[in-house]
Amino acid sequence: MTLIQALVLGIVQGITEFLPISSSAHLIIMSDIFKWVEQPVEFDAAIHLATLFAVLIFFRSDIFKITKATLTRDPKDKTYRRLGFVILIATIPALVLGAVLKFAPENPFRNINVIVVAMIGWSVVMFIVDQVLKIPRNIHDPKDVTLKKGVHIGLAQALALIPGTSRSGITMVVGLVEGLDRPTAARFAFLLGIPVIAIAGVISVYDLVTSPELGVSLINLTIGFIGAFAAGILTIKLLLKFLQKHSFNVFVIYRIILGILLIILFW
């Protein structure tokens, strides 16, 4: 792995982990386009931890309130305690499907054909939900997400294990279906993603410590981590601000154009 490859993949991971355009798809695409060998497990661990730290730092206030409410059982903090419970239960579907794919002999979804179909197909769904369906969006705070709505969003998150789907994208879309406004759907999607990103990071670190030797230099790990962390923080901030006044149309257009380019290049 070269220094440029480490920097590019780190930044791509940091940006696409939080935008509704699929991080796994972009990492696969970048490797295919530039004929890069698959990044070592050590590098995966570094960029997963970087995006985890990015979301933890950005939402540190919410995380502190959820943790405090859960530990103290203060009646005044029951809304945050309930939010933590909703996130915990809603995470289960993704963990179950992720475990199945982790121990499967081969991931059947990890190919360009699946990425193209998911990239374009979910773009259409995103546009219909965001622009065509007239769903009342009267939930303006993640604390108001009920367990039923949270589980529905969590089920959608499990589908994001298919490359090209986008974890943040599909959870935001289902959030809109459940009556969340755009910024709230994004905030809940990011909070819901914390356990999944954390577990993915733990698995990557486990692969790292059980690896017989480092497959990438320390400088490349550092560059990849910094790139993913900085890009992640900036992306979360800009996306939440963007969604206060704008729709998902720019991401719909991007996904469709990328899907068409992939058809031209690889089909």
N, C-alpha and C positions, 0 to 999 in steps of 0.2 A: 504494500500500500504506500503510495506517494503522499507527500505533504499536501499537494493540491487535492488529491482524492479525499483525504481526511477532512480538509476544510470544507469542500463542496458537499460531501455527504452529511457532515455535521450541520451545516446551515440548512440544507434541504430537510433534514429530519426536524430541526427546530421550527421551521416554517410550516411544513406540511402536517406535523403532528396536531396542530391546532386549527389550521384552515380546513374547510370542508372539501378537500381535494385528494385525500388519501396519502399518508406518508409511506406506507408499505409499497404502494404502486410506484411512487416516484423513486424510491431507492432501487427497486427492481429495474425501472426504466433507465435510470442513470447508469447502472451497471451494464445493461444491455447496449445502450447507445455508445458508451466509451469503451466497451469490451473490458471492463474491470472485473477482476476476480471477486467472488463474493467476500464481503468484508468479514474479518475474523470475529470470533465471539467476543474478544476483548473490546473491540471497537463498538460492537452492539451494546455491550454493557455500559461503555462510556457515554454514548449518545442517549441511551434510555435514562440513565441517571441524570444527565444534563436536563432533559425535558421534564423529568420528575421534579428536580430542584426548581426549575423555572415556574412550574405551576404551583408548587408549594409556597414559594416566596411571594408570588403574585397574590395568591388567595390566603395568605398567612392569617389575616384577620378572621376570615370565615372558619378556617381550620381550627384556630385557637378557640373560637366561640363554641364550635361543635364539640371539641375535646373537653372543654371546661364544663359544658352542659351535661355531657355524658358522665363525667367523673363526679361532679358535685351533686347531680340530680336536683339542682335548684329549680323550683317551680317557675321562676321568672324566665328561665332559659329553655323551657320545654319545646319551643318552636325549633331551636337549633338542635336539641336532642332528637327530635322527630326527623329533622332533615338528615342527621347522621344515620339514623336507622333506615330511612328511605334509600339513601345512597348504598348502604351495606347490602340490603336485600336486592336492590336493582343491579348490583354488581354480579350476583350469582350466575345468571345465564351466560355472561361472557367468560367467566372463570370455567364453567363446565365445558363449554365448546372449546375454549382455549386448551384445556387439559386433553380433550379428545384429539385435537390436531397436533398437540405437542408430542404425544406418544404414538401417533399414527406413523406407519412406515414411510409415507410420503404425503406431503400436503397437496391435495388435488387442485387447490385453487391458485397455486403459485405459478401462473403462466400469463403470457401477454393476452391470450384470447379472453380469459376470465376478466382481466383488468379492463379491456376495451368494453366488454358488455356491461360490467359494473359501472365504469366511468360514465358511459352515455346513459345507461338505463336509470341510474339514480339521479342523474342530472334532470331528466324528464320529471321524475317524481318530485324532486326539490322544487322545480318551477311550478308544477301543478299545485303543490301544497302552499307554496309561498305566495303565488300570484293569482291562481284561479279559484281555489276553494275559499269561500268567505267564512272562515272559522273565527269566532270571537276570541280575541287574545286578551283576556282579562287577568292573567297571572303575571305580576310584575316583580316577583321576588321568589328566589329558589325555595325559601322557607315555606311557601304556600303550595308547593308541589305535594300532592297526596301520595300515599303509598301505591295506589292503583296506577296513577299516572307515572310514577317513578318506575314501577315494574314494566310498564309498557315501553318506556324509554330504554330501560335496561335490556329488554328483549331485543330491541333494535340494535343496541350496542354490540350484542353478540354477533350480529351479521357483519359487523365491521371487520371481523377476522378474515373476510374475503377481500383480497387486495383490490383496490379500485373503488371500494365502497366509501371509506372514510368514517372513522369512529365519530369524530366531532360532527361531521356532516349529517350522518343518519340520525344521531341523537338529537341534533338541533331540529331536523325536519319533523321527527316524531314529537318533539317538544312543542312545535307549532301546532301540530294536530291536536295535542292535549291542551291547547289554550294558552301556552306561554308566549309572551311577546319575544321578538327576536333577541334583544340583549339578554333577557332572562333565560331563554332557551340555550344561548351560548354559555352563560355562566353555569347553569346546571350541568350542561354537557361537560364542561371542564372539571367541575367538582366531582361528577360521576366518574370521570376518567382517571382520577387520582389513584384509586385502588388498583385499577388495571395496569396503569403505567408503572406503579410501584412494584407490582408482582412481576411484570415483565422485566423490570430492572433487577429484581432479586434473582430471577432465573438466569439472566445474563451474567450476573456476578457469580452465581454458582458455577455456570459453565466456565467462567474465567478462572476461578480458583481451582477447579478440577482439571483444567487444561495442563498438559505436561510442560508446556513452554509458551512464552508470549509469541503470538503471531504478528505483532505489530509493535512498533517502537513507542516508547513513552512520549516522545514529542508529538507523534501522530495522535495518540490517545488524548493528549492535552489539547491539541488544536481542534480535534473533533468535538471534545467536550465544550470548550469555550464557544465554538461556533454554534453548536446546538442550543446551549444555554442562552446566549445573547439573542439569537434569532427567536427562540421560544418566548422569552419575556416580551420582546418588542412586538411579536405577532399577536399575542394575547391582548396586549394593550390596544393596539391599532384595530383589531377585529371588533372588540367590544365597543370602541368608539364609532367605528364604521357602521355597525348594525343599529346604532341609535337613530340613524337617519336614512339608511339605505337597505335595499333588499338583497337577496342572494343571487341576483341576476348575473353579476360579474363572475361568480364562481360557476354558475350553470354554463355560461358561455365558455369559460376557460376549460371546463371538463369536457364539453362537447368537442371543442377544437382539438384538445389533446387526444381524445378518443379517435377522431378522424385522422390525425397525424400518425397515430400508432397503427391504424389500419393501412395507411399508405406505406409506412416503413416496414411493417412486419407481416402483413397478410399477403 
